[in-house]
Amino acid sequence: MSGDGRVARDTMLGLMKTCRKLGPSFWRHLGDRLGLADKAIPPLATLVVTKA
């Protein structure tokens, strides 16, 4: 696996773990961020601050 591939994998795994911890579906969150959905889920940074 290339260095870029490792970075991409680690990023996605980190997002998945954060979503699992905070509650929103990872796939729904990803769709929202990519513009495939209606932005129903706030940015993860907002959720982290809210949960803190």
Secondary structure as UniProt FT lines:
FT   HELIX           3..22
FT   HELIX           26..33
FT   TURN            34..35
FT   HELIX           44..51
//
